[in-house]
Amino acid sequence: MKTKTQYGFILILLLVFAVLQNGIADHHAADTSTYTELNKQVVESIDKGLEWLKGQQAEDGLFANHPGITALALTAFLRHPENKYAEADHPFIQNGLQRLVAMQQPNGAIYDVEMQPALPNYNTSISIMALSSTGNPKYDEVIKKAQGFLKRLQVTDEESVYFGGIGYGSRQDVKDLSNLNIAIQALKESGSDDQEVWDKAIKYLERTQNRSESNDQSWAGNDGGFIYSPDGESKAGTDAAGSPRSYASMTYAGLLSFIYANVGKDDERVKAAFEWIKEHFTLEENYGMGAQGLYYNYHTMAKALRLYGQPTFVDAKGITHDWYREFAEKLIAVQKPEGLWVNENSRWMEALPVLATSYAILSLDTAYPK
């Protein structure tokens, strides 16, 4: 027979359980609505940017008279988080895509042969992204030929320090991480998952990471970040000891490339890259480069962090970052009233509003939780 004390204890347990259950339910409800208001603001920002961007297209279908920038802009429209710009519904998108298709060369590359620098890899890679973002099977053969071109650019000489790398396609002496990363993005996002290509690329990635445990080059440090090239070149210069300095945009590119090459999150090379990112996380600059390449950095950051899949992390100062919230709020804050974005630093053409705006919109498209 239960005593009053026992009944009282059971009643308390039931009450505590009920409170906990309500708390858990409230917590889950909060989880699902965490970004509701922010997401609305992000879509409004994207829509405003795209409206401005649409007005920058020339009658011939190009943006800034440049195939790569055209492809980047079109991809920004096609990857709208609410799919507001389907190719079939928008003749201006069809017009731009047809211009890209018309530029395809017999070897599969997509670029303007009369433009210098020609940049076949960059132009082809971004064109693949635009064409594949339509989901339209009529572009399948064009994409397949372009994929083949990119794969043939990969260095296969195992004696070369650049083994596994992909360069500009027009400057044979340059095989850098930025070029490799854009090609990897294009291949992966268009459905090519060739492990032989990835295995070669992984060796190149190891040789651009400041991690001596996996990098066989004598210059390698141990901070886990990435530099521009396996020959020791860093656009961020050298540190006090004379070693090439890791910087943000290449570290995000390295992390993104590892993930796309099917290297898991539990891999020590990936862990080291993410630790560097946590330690140096900032939205105020392309860490190590200041404002140079800031919007390129935003785009690569958004892809890498969204794919990595960790919504919050703690930096070296013990500060917890909800990276999507901070990222979105930053880009919304620096958007101009007319809808555009621009980098005051002109390096890598980012003072051109069409380019910076395309990067910014794609960054928000990518960061937006799907």
KEKE-3310 file (N, C-alpha, C; in steps of 0.2 Angstrom, whole numbers, plus 5000, padded with zeros to 4 digits):
npx = (5004:5003:5010:5006:5017:5024:5015:5015:5028:5028:5019:5026:5036:5029:5025:5037:5041:5031:5034:5047:5044:5036:5046:5055:5047:5045:5058:5061:5052:5057:5069:5065:5061:5071:5077:5067:5063:5075:5077:5067:5072:5084:5079:5073:5083:5091:5082:5081:5094:5095:5086:5092:5103:5098:5095:5108:5111:5117:5110:5115:5115:5125:5134:5143:5151:5158:5161:5163:5158:5145:5141:5142:5133:5121:5120:5117:5104:5098:5099:5091:5084:5071:5067:5063:5067:5066:5073:5064:5055:5060:5066:5077:5087:5088:5093:5106:5112:5112:5121:5133:5133:5136:5149:5156:5170:5179:5186:5179:5180:5173:5173:5178:5188:5194:5196:5207:5215:5212:5207:5202:5199:5192:5181:5175:5172:5163:5153:5148:5142:5132:5124:5121:5114:5101:5094:5090:5089:5093:5106:5115:5124:5133:5138:5144:5155:5162:5165:5174:5184:5189:5194:5204:5213:5220:5234:5245:5257:5266:5278:5279:5277:5265:5256:5240:5234:5225:5226:5225:5222:5226:5238:5252:5261:5255:5247:5236:5228:5215:5211:5210:5200:5189:5186:5184:5172:5164:5163:5159:5146:5139:5137:5147:5157:5170:5181:5195:5199:5197:5206:5219:5217:5217:5230:5236:5229:5234:5247:5245:5242:5245:5251:5262:5261:5254:5258:5271:5280:5294:5292:5281:5270:5261:5248:5236:5229:5227:5237:5241:5248:5257:5270:5274:5270:5261:5247:5246:5258:5273:5276:5283:5293:5296:5289:5276:5261:5245:5229:5212:5202:5208:5209:5196:5193:5201:5195:5182:5185:5191:5180:5171:5179:5176:5182:5181:5173:5179:5192:5209:5215:5204:5199:5209:5209:5197:5198:5208:5200:5190:5198:5202:5191:5181:5171:5174:5185:5195:5203:5220:5222:5216:5204:5205:5199:5187:5174:5174:5179:5168:5159:5165:5167:5153:5149:5158:5156:5142:5142:5150:5143:5141:5132:5135:5150:5165:5176:5194:5194:5185:5172:5156:5149:5136:5136:5129:5119:5126:5133:5123:5117:5128:5131:5118:5119:5129:5124:5120:5109:5102:5103:5114:5131:5148:5165:5177:5190:5200:5206:5206:5195:5184:5179:5170:5154:5144:5151:5154:5141:5135:5143:5139:5125:5125:5132:5123:5112:5118:5121:5109:5097:5092)
npy = (4994:5011:5025:5042:5050:5043:5044:5057:5059:5052:5060:5072:5068:5065:5078:5085:5077:5081:5095:5094:5088:5097:5107:5102:5100:5114:5118:5111:5117:5129:5127:5124:5136:5145:5153:5159:5173:5179:5172:5177:5190:5187:5182:5193:5202:5195:5195:5209:5211:5203:5209:5221:5216:5210:5221:5224:5216:5214:5217:5207:5196:5194:5198:5211:5209:5197:5180:5172:5180:5182:5168:5166:5176:5171:5159:5163:5168:5156:5148:5153:5152:5150:5146:5155:5159:5150:5143:5140:5150:5162:5172:5180:5173:5162:5167:5172:5159:5153:5161:5157:5143:5144:5148:5137:5127:5116:5107:5106:5116:5131:5147:5164:5165:5176:5185:5191:5190:5173:5162:5148:5138:5143:5150:5140:5131:5139:5141:5128:5126:5135:5130:5117:5120:5123:5111:5106:5094:5096:5102:5092:5086:5096:5100:5088:5087:5098:5095:5084:5092:5099:5088:5084:5094:5091:5088:5074:5069:5061:5064:5078:5092:5098:5088:5082:5094:5108:5120:5136:5133:5140:5146:5137:5136:5139:5132:5132:5132:5139:5138:5124:5121:5128:5120:5108:5111:5113:5100:5092:5097:5096:5083:5074:5062:5057:5046:5044:5056:5063:5057:5060:5074:5075:5073:5084:5094:5090:5095:5109:5112:5118:5108:5097:5084:5078:5084:5083:5093:5104:5116:5116:5120:5119:5124:5120:5127:5133:5137:5146:5138:5122:5124:5133:5146:5159:5170:5178:5181:5178:5171:5177:5168:5165:5156:5151:5160:5154:5158:5164:5163:5153:5142:5140:5135:5124:5116:5114:5108:5096:5090:5089:5080:5068:5066:5062:5070:5066:5064:5068:5078:5086:5090:5098:5109:5114:5118:5128:5137:5140:5146:5158:5164:5176:5189:5201:5203:5195:5184:5187:5192:5204:5216:5211:5200:5198:5195:5184:5176:5176:5168:5156:5152:5151:5140:5130:5130:5127:5114:5107:5107:5111:5121:5130:5136:5137:5150:5155:5164:5160:5163:5160:5156:5158:5154:5156:5165:5176:5178:5181:5192:5201:5202:5207:5219:5226:5228:5239:5253:5252:5239:5232:5225:5229:5229:5239:5237:5234:5222:5207:5210:5214:5226:5228:5230:5221:5208:5207:5208:5196:5186:5189:5187:5173:5168:5170:5163:5150:5149:5149:5140:5124)
npz = (5000:4995:5003:5008:5006:4996:4986:4984:4980:4968:4961:4960:4951:4940:4937:4935:4924:4914:4913:4908:4896:4889:4888:4880:4868:4866:4863:4852:4843:4843:4837:4824:4820:4821:4811:4804:4803:4799:4787:4779:4777:4771:4758:4753:4752:4742:4732:4729:4725:4714:4705:4703:4696:4685:4677:4672:4662:4645:4628:4620:4629:4638:4653:4659:4647:4648:4648:4660:4671:4666:4667:4681:4686:4680:4687:4699:4698:4695:4706:4716:4732:4733:4721:4711:4698:4686:4672:4661:4662:4660:4648:4647:4654:4647:4635:4640:4643:4631:4624:4631:4628:4614:4614:4616:4613:4601:4609:4620:4630:4637:4633:4628:4614:4610:4620:4632:4648:4644:4652:4652:4661:4672:4666:4659:4670:4678:4669:4667:4680:4679:4668:4672:4683:4678:4677:4665:4652:4639:4639:4643:4634:4631:4644:4647:4638:4642:4655:4652:4646:4657:4665:4658:4659:4671:4680:4678:4679:4690:4696:4697:4707:4706:4704:4701:4701:4693:4681:4674:4661:4651:4654:4656:4666:4678:4691:4702:4719:4718:4705:4704:4714:4709:4697:4703:4710:4699:4693:4703:4706:4694:4693:4691:4698:4699:4705:4703:4698:4710:4719:4713:4715:4729:4733:4728:4736:4748:4747:4747:4760:4776:4784:4790:4793:4783:4771:4760:4756:4759:4765:4773:4786:4802:4804:4799:4789:4772:4757:4742:4732:4729:4727:4737:4736:4743:4743:4753:4758:4769:4785:4801:4802:4790:4783:4771:4773:4779:4772:4772:4761:4753:4762:4765:4752:4751:4761:4756:4744:4749:4755:4744:4737:4743:4755:4772:4787:4799:4795:4798:4791:4786:4799:4803:4795:4797:4811:4809:4803:4813:4822:4816:4811:4803:4797:4792:4784:4771:4779:4782:4770:4770:4762:4750:4737:4744:4742:4734:4744:4753:4745:4744:4757:4761:4754:4759:4773:4774:4768:4777:4788:4802:4812:4822:4830:4841:4843:4843:4854:4862:4859:4853:4837:4827:4812:4800:4803:4807:4795:4785:4790:4790:4776:4771:4778:4771:4759:4745:4744:4731:4728:4725:4727:4731:4731:4739:4737:4723:4718:4708:4701:4709:4712:4702:4701:4696:4697:4711:4716:4710:4716:4730:4730:4726:4737:4748:4742:4743:4757:4763:4773:4767)
capx = (5000:5007:5009:5005:5023:5025:5010:5017:5034:5026:5016:5031:5040:5025:5025:5043:5041:5027:5038:5052:5042:5034:5052:5058:5043:5046:5065:5061:5048:5062:5074:5063:5059:5076:5079:5061:5063:5081:5077:5063:5076:5089:5076:5071:5090:5092:5077:5083:5100:5094:5082:5097:5108:5095:5096:5115:5113:5117:5105:5117:5114:5131:5135:5150:5154:5162:5157:5163:5154:5139:5139:5141:5126:5115:5119:5114:5097:5095:5100:5087:5082:5063:5066:5059:5070:5067:5075:5059:5050:5063:5069:5084:5091:5089:5097:5113:5114:5113:5128:5138:5134:5139:5156:5160:5175:5179:5189:5174:5180:5168:5176:5179:5194:5197:5197:5213:5217:5207:5205:5197:5196:5187:5175:5171:5169:5157:5148:5145:5138:5126:5120:5119:5109:5094:5091:5088:5093:5096:5113:5119:5130:5137:5141:5148:5161:5165:5168:5180:5190:5192:5198:5210:5218:5223:5241:5245:5264:5267:5285:5278:5274:5258:5252:5233:5231:5222:5228:5220:5220:5230:5245:5254:5266:5252:5243:5235:5222:5209:5209:5208:5194:5183:5185:5181:5165:5160:5163:5154:5139:5136:5135:5153:5160:5176:5186:5202:5201:5197:5212:5224:5216:5218:5237:5237:5227:5239:5253:5244:5239:5250:5251:5267:5260:5252:5261:5278:5284:5298:5290:5274:5270:5257:5242:5231:5227:5229:5240:5239:5251:5261:5277:5275:5267:5255:5246:5246:5265:5276:5275:5289:5298:5298:5285:5270:5256:5239:5224:5205:5199:5211:5207:5189:5193:5204:5190:5177:5188:5192:5173:5169:5183:5174:5186:5176:5174:5183:5199:5213:5216:5198:5199:5214:5207:5191:5201:5211:5194:5187:5203:5203:5184:5179:5167:5176:5190:5197:5209:5227:5222:5212:5198:5207:5196:5183:5167:5176:5180:5161:5156:5168:5165:5146:5149:5162:5153:5136:5143:5153:5137:5141:5129:5139:5156:5168:5183:5200:5193:5179:5166:5152:5147:5130:5139:5124:5115:5131:5135:5118:5117:5134:5129:5112:5121:5133:5121:5119:5101:5100:5103:5121:5136:5154:5171:5181:5197:5198:5210:5202:5189:5178:5176:5165:5148:5141:5154:5153:5134:5134:5146:5136:5119:5127:5134:5116:5109:5121:5121:5102:5096:5088)
capy = (5000:5017:5030:5049:5052:5040:5047:5064:5059:5050:5066:5077:5065:5066:5085:5086:5074:5085:5101:5093:5086:5104:5111:5099:5102:5121:5118:5109:5122:5135:5125:5124:5143:5149:5157:5161:5180:5180:5169:5181:5195:5185:5181:5200:5204:5191:5197:5215:5211:5200:5214:5226:5212:5209:5227:5224:5212:5217:5214:5200:5191:5194:5202:5214:5207:5192:5174:5169:5184:5180:5162:5167:5180:5167:5154:5167:5168:5149:5145:5156:5147:5148:5144:5160:5160:5144:5144:5140:5156:5169:5173:5183:5168:5158:5171:5171:5152:5152:5164:5152:5137:5146:5149:5130:5125:5109:5103:5106:5122:5137:5154:5168:5164:5183:5189:5190:5183:5168:5159:5143:5134:5147:5151:5133:5128:5143:5139:5121:5127:5138:5125:5111:5123:5123:5104:5105:5089:5098:5104:5087:5085:5102:5099:5082:5089:5103:5091:5081:5097:5100:5082:5083:5099:5089:5086:5067:5067:5060:5067:5085:5095:5100:5082:5082:5101:5110:5127:5141:5131:5145:5147:5131:5137:5140:5126:5134:5129:5142:5135:5117:5122:5130:5114:5103:5113:5112:5093:5089:5100:5094:5076:5070:5060:5052:5045:5044:5063:5066:5055:5065:5081:5075:5074:5091:5097:5089:5099:5116:5113:5119:5102:5093:5076:5075:5088:5081:5098:5106:5123:5115:5122:5115:5127:5117:5131:5132:5142:5146:5133:5118:5127:5137:5152:5161:5177:5182:5182:5174:5173:5179:5163:5165:5151:5154:5161:5152:5163:5162:5160:5146:5137:5137:5132:5118:5112:5113:5103:5089:5087:5087:5074:5062:5065:5063:5075:5063:5064:5073:5084:5090:5093:5103:5114:5117:5121:5134:5141:5142:5150:5164:5166:5183:5192:5208:5203:5188:5184:5186:5196:5211:5216:5208:5194:5197:5192:5177:5172:5174:5163:5149:5151:5149:5133:5125:5129:5124:5107:5104:5105:5113:5127:5134:5134:5142:5153:5155:5168:5157:5166:5155:5159:5155:5157:5158:5171:5182:5179:5184:5199:5205:5204:5212:5226:5230:5229:5246:5254:5250:5232:5229:5225:5231:5229:5245:5234:5232:5216:5202:5213:5214:5233:5228:5228:5215:5203:5207:5206:5189:5183:5190:5183:5166:5167:5170:5157:5144:5148:5148:5133:5121)
capz = (5000:4995:5008:5005:5004:4990:4981:4983:4976:4961:4958:4958:4946:4934:4935:4932:4917:4910:4912:4903:4889:4886:4887:4874:4863:4864:4861:4845:4840:4842:4832:4817:4818:4823:4806:4800:4801:4795:4780:4775:4775:4766:4752:4751:4750:4736:4726:4727:4721:4707:4701:4700:4692:4679:4673:4670:4656:4638:4623:4618:4634:4642:4659:4659:4641:4650:4649:4667:4675:4664:4670:4688:4687:4679:4692:4705:4697:4694:4712:4720:4737:4732:4714:4707:4691:4682:4665:4656:4663:4659:4642:4648:4657:4641:4631:4642:4642:4624:4623:4634:4623:4608:4615:4617:4608:4599:4614:4626:4634:4635:4634:4622:4612:4608:4626:4636:4648:4641:4658:4650:4666:4676:4662:4658:4676:4680:4664:4669:4685:4676:4664:4676:4688:4675:4677:4658:4649:4633:4640:4645:4630:4632:4650:4647:4634:4646:4660:4649:4645:4664:4668:4654:4662:4677:4680:4679:4680:4697:4698:4697:4713:4704:4702:4703:4700:4687:4681:4670:4654:4645:4657:4658:4672:4684:4694:4709:4722:4716:4699:4706:4717:4704:4693:4707:4711:4693:4691:4708:4706:4688:4693:4690:4704:4697:4711:4700:4698:4716:4722:4711:4718:4736:4734:4727:4742:4754:4746:4748:4766:4781:4789:4789:4794:4776:4766:4759:4754:4765:4767:4776:4793:4805:4807:4796:4784:4765:4753:4735:4727:4732:4727:4743:4735:4746:4741:4760:4760:4773:4792:4804:4802:4783:4780:4768:4777:4777:4772:4773:4755:4751:4767:4763:4746:4753:4765:4751:4739:4752:4756:4737:4735:4747:4762:4778:4792:4804:4793:4802:4786:4786:4805:4804:4791:4801:4817:4807:4801:4819:4825:4812:4808:4803:4791:4791:4779:4769:4784:4779:4763:4770:4758:4743:4736:4750:4740:4732:4750:4755:4742:4746:4764:4762:4752:4763:4780:4773:4767:4783:4792:4809:4812:4827:4833:4845:4840:4848:4859:4866:4856:4849:4831:4823:4806:4795:4805:4806:4788:4782:4793:4787:4768:4771:4780:4767:4752:4744:4743:4725:4728:4723:4732:4728:4735:4737:4734:4715:4716:4706:4698:4714:4712:4697:4705:4693:4699:4718:4717:4709:4722:4736:4730:4727:4744:4751:4740:4746:4764:4765:4775:4762)
cpx = (5004:5005:5008:5011:5025:5021:5013:5024:5033:5023:5021:5035:5036:5025:5031:5044:5037:5031:5043:5050:5040:5040:5055:5054:5044:5053:5065:5057:5053:5067:5072:5061:5065:5078:5073:5062:5069:5080:5072:5068:5081:5085:5075:5078:5092:5088:5079:5089:5099:5090:5087:5101:5104:5095:5103:5116:5112:5112:5108:5117:5120:5130:5142:5154:5159:5159:5157:5158:5147:5136:5138:5134:5120:5114:5116:5107:5094:5095:5096:5084:5075:5062:5062:5061:5071:5069:5069:5054:5053:5068:5076:5089:5093:5094:5105:5115:5116:5120:5134:5139:5137:5146:5160:5164:5175:5182:5184:5174:5175:5171:5177:5186:5198:5198:5203:5213:5211:5204:5200:5195:5191:5181:5171:5168:5163:5151:5144:5140:5131:5121:5117:5113:5102:5091:5088:5092:5096:5103:5117:5125:5135:5141:5146:5155:5165:5168:5174:5186:5193:5196:5204:5216:5222:5230:5242:5252:5265:5274:5284:5275:5267:5254:5245:5230:5228:5223:5223:5218:5224:5237:5248:5258:5262:5247:5241:5228:5215:5207:5206:5201:5188:5181:5182:5173:5161:5158:5158:5147:5136:5135:5141:5157:5165:5181:5193:5204:5201:5204:5218:5224:5218:5226:5239:5235:5231:5245:5252:5242:5245:5249:5256:5266:5258:5255:5269:5283:5288:5296:5284:5275:5264:5250:5236:5227:5230:5233:5238:5242:5256:5269:5279:5273:5261:5254:5246:5253:5268:5275:5282:5295:5300:5294:5279:5264:5249:5234:5217:5202:5202:5210:5200:5189:5196:5199:5185:5179:5189:5185:5170:5172:5181:5178:5181:5178:5178:5190:5203:5215:5210:5198:5203:5212:5201:5194:5204:5205:5191:5191:5203:5196:5183:5175:5169:5182:5191:5204:5215:5228:5219:5206:5199:5203:5190:5176:5168:5176:5173:5158:5159:5167:5158:5146:5152:5158:5146:5137:5146:5148:5136:5138:5132:5145:5160:5175:5188:5199:5187:5172:5162:5149:5141:5132:5134:5120:5120:5133:5130:5117:5122:5132:5123:5114:5125:5130:5119:5111:5098:5100:5109:5125:5143:5160:5175:5188:5196:5202:5205:5196:5183:5176:5171:5159:5144:5144:5153:5146:5133:5137:5142:5129:5120:5128:5127:5112:5111:5120:5114:5100:5091:5083)
cpy = (5006:5022:5037:5051:5049:5043:5054:5064:5057:5056:5071:5074:5066:5074:5087:5084:5079:5092:5100:5091:5093:5108:5108:5100:5109:5122:5116:5114:5128:5133:5126:5131:5148:5155:5160:5168:5182:5178:5174:5187:5193:5185:5188:5203:5201:5194:5205:5215:5208:5205:5219:5222:5211:5215:5228:5220:5215:5214:5207:5195:5190:5199:5204:5211:5201:5185:5171:5173:5183:5173:5163:5171:5175:5161:5157:5167:5161:5145:5148:5151:5146:5147:5149:5162:5154:5146:5145:5146:5162:5169:5176:5178:5163:5161:5171:5164:5151:5155:5159:5146:5138:5147:5142:5129:5118:5104:5103:5112:5127:5143:5158:5168:5171:5187:5187:5194:5178:5165:5153:5139:5137:5148:5145:5131:5132:5142:5133:5122:5130:5134:5120:5114:5123:5116:5102:5100:5091:5100:5098:5086:5090:5101:5093:5083:5094:5100:5087:5086:5098:5094:5082:5088:5096:5086:5078:5065:5067:5063:5075:5087:5097:5094:5083:5089:5102:5118:5131:5138:5135:5146:5141:5131:5138:5135:5128:5131:5132:5139:5128:5117:5123:5124:5109:5104:5111:5105:5090:5091:5098:5086:5071:5068:5055:5052:5046:5052:5066:5063:5059:5072:5081:5076:5081:5095:5096:5094:5107:5117:5113:5114:5097:5086:5073:5079:5086:5087:5101:5112:5122:5116:5117:5118:5124:5121:5130:5138:5141:5140:5129:5119:5131:5144:5154:5169:5182:5183:5177:5176:5175:5174:5162:5159:5154:5154:5158:5158:5160:5159:5154:5141:5135:5133:5125:5113:5110:5107:5096:5086:5085:5080:5068:5061:5067:5068:5073:5063:5070:5079:5089:5094:5098:5109:5118:5120:5128:5139:5144:5147:5157:5166:5173:5185:5199:5208:5195:5187:5182:5190:5203:5210:5213:5201:5193:5193:5185:5173:5171:5168:5156:5147:5148:5141:5128:5124:5126:5116:5104:5103:5106:5120:5132:5131:5139:5144:5152:5159:5166:5160:5161:5159:5155:5158:5159:5165:5177:5183:5183:5191:5204:5207:5208:5219:5230:5231:5236:5247:5252:5243:5229:5229:5227:5231:5235:5243:5231:5225:5211:5204:5214:5221:5234:5226:5222:5208:5202:5205:5199:5185:5183:5186:5176:5164:5166:5164:5150:5143:5147:5141:5129:5115)
cpz = (5000:5000:5004:5002:4997:4984:4979:4978:4969:4957:4956:4952:4939:4932:4932:4924:4912:4908:4907:4896:4885:4884:4881:4868:4861:4861:4853:4840:4838:4837:4825:4815:4819:4817:4802:4798:4797:4788:4776:4773:4770:4759:4749:4748:4743:4730:4724:4723:4714:4703:4699:4695:4685:4674:4670:4664:4649:4634:4621:4623:4639:4648:4659:4653:4643:4651:4656:4671:4673:4667:4678:4690:4686:4684:4698:4704:4698:4701:4718:4725:4736:4725:4710:4700:4687:4675:4660:4656:4661:4653:4643:4651:4651:4636:4633:4642:4635:4621:4625:4629:4617:4608:4616:4611:4606:4605:4621:4630:4632:4637:4628:4620:4610:4614:4630:4643:4647:4647:4656:4656:4670:4672:4660:4664:4678:4675:4665:4675:4683:4672:4668:4681:4685:4676:4670:4654:4642:4633:4642:4641:4631:4638:4650:4643:4638:4652:4658:4648:4652:4666:4664:4656:4668:4676:4682:4680:4688:4700:4699:4704:4712:4703:4705:4703:4694:4687:4677:4664:4649:4648:4660:4664:4678:4686:4701:4712:4720:4710:4700:4709:4713:4700:4697:4709:4705:4692:4696:4707:4699:4688:4692:4696:4703:4702:4709:4700:4705:4720:4720:4715:4725:4737:4733:4733:4748:4753:4746:4755:4771:4786:4787:4789:4787:4770:4766:4757:4760:4768:4772:4784:4796:4808:4804:4790:4777:4762:4746:4730:4731:4731:4733:4742:4739:4745:4747:4762:4765:4781:4795:4803:4794:4779:4776:4772:4774:4777:4771:4766:4752:4756:4766:4757:4747:4756:4760:4747:4743:4753:4749:4734:4739:4753:4767:4783:4798:4802:4796:4797:4786:4793:4806:4800:4795:4807:4815:4806:4808:4822:4822:4809:4809:4796:4789:4785:4777:4773:4781:4773:4764:4766:4751:4743:4741:4748:4737:4739:4753:4752:4743:4753:4765:4760:4757:4770:4779:4772:4773:4788:4799:4810:4817:4829:4837:4843:4845:4854:4864:4864:4852:4843:4828:4816:4801:4797:4804:4799:4784:4784:4790:4780:4767:4773:4775:4760:4751:4743:4737:4723:4726:4728:4728:4733:4734:4735:4727:4713:4714:4704:4703:4715:4707:4701:4702:4696:4707:4720:4716:4714:4728:4736:4730:4734:4748:4749:4743:4754:4767:4767:4770:4766)
residu = (MET:LYS:THR:LYS:THR:GLN:TYR:GLY:PHE:ILE:LEU:ILE:LEU:LEU:LEU:VAL:PHE:ALA:VAL:LEU:GLN:ASN:GLY:ILE:ALA:ASP:HIS:HIS:ALA:ALA:ASP:THR:SER:THR:TYR:THR:GLU:LEU:ASN:LYS:GLN:VAL:VAL:GLU:SER:ILE:ASP:LYS:GLY:LEU:GLU:TRP:LEU:LYS:GLY:GLN:GLN:ALA:GLU:ASP:GLY:LEU:PHE:ALA:ASN:HIS:PRO:GLY:ILE:THR:ALA:LEU:ALA:LEU:THR:ALA:PHE:LEU:ARG:HIS:PRO:GLU:ASN:LYS:TYR:ALA:GLU:ALA:ASP:HIS:PRO:PHE:ILE:GLN:ASN:GLY:LEU:GLN:ARG:LEU:VAL:ALA:MET:GLN:GLN:PRO:ASN:GLY:ALA:ILE:TYR:ASP:VAL:GLU:MET:GLN:PRO:ALA:LEU:PRO:ASN:TYR:ASN:THR:SER:ILE:SER:ILE:MET:ALA:LEU:SER:SER:THR:GLY:ASN:PRO:LYS:TYR:ASP:GLU:VAL:ILE:LYS:LYS:ALA:GLN:GLY:PHE:LEU:LYS:ARG:LEU:GLN:VAL:THR:ASP:GLU:GLU:SER:VAL:TYR:PHE:GLY:GLY:ILE:GLY:TYR:GLY:SER:ARG:GLN:ASP:VAL:LYS:ASP:LEU:SER:ASN:LEU:ASN:ILE:ALA:ILE:GLN:ALA:LEU:LYS:GLU:SER:GLY:SER:ASP:ASP:GLN:GLU:VAL:TRP:ASP:LYS:ALA:ILE:LYS:TYR:LEU:GLU:ARG:THR:GLN:ASN:ARG:SER:GLU:SER:ASN:ASP:GLN:SER:TRP:ALA:GLY:ASN:ASP:GLY:GLY:PHE:ILE:TYR:SER:PRO:ASP:GLY:GLU:SER:LYS:ALA:GLY:THR:ASP:ALA:ALA:GLY:SER:PRO:ARG:SER:TYR:ALA:SER:MET:THR:TYR:ALA:GLY:LEU:LEU:SER:PHE:ILE:TYR:ALA:ASN:VAL:GLY:LYS:ASP:ASP:GLU:ARG:VAL:LYS:ALA:ALA:PHE:GLU:TRP:ILE:LYS:GLU:HIS:PHE:THR:LEU:GLU:GLU:ASN:TYR:GLY:MET:GLY:ALA:GLN:GLY:LEU:TYR:TYR:ASN:TYR:HIS:THR:MET:ALA:LYS:ALA:LEU:ARG:LEU:TYR:GLY:GLN:PRO:THR:PHE:VAL:ASP:ALA:LYS:GLY:ILE:THR:HIS:ASP:TRP:TYR:ARG:GLU:PHE:ALA:GLU:LYS:LEU:ILE:ALA:VAL:GLN:LYS:PRO:GLU:GLY:LEU:TRP:VAL:ASN:GLU:ASN:SER:ARG:TRP:MET:GLU:ALA:LEU:PRO:VAL:LEU:ALA:THR:SER:TYR:ALA:ILE:LEU:SER:LEU:ASP:THR:ALA:TYR:PRO:LYS)
# end
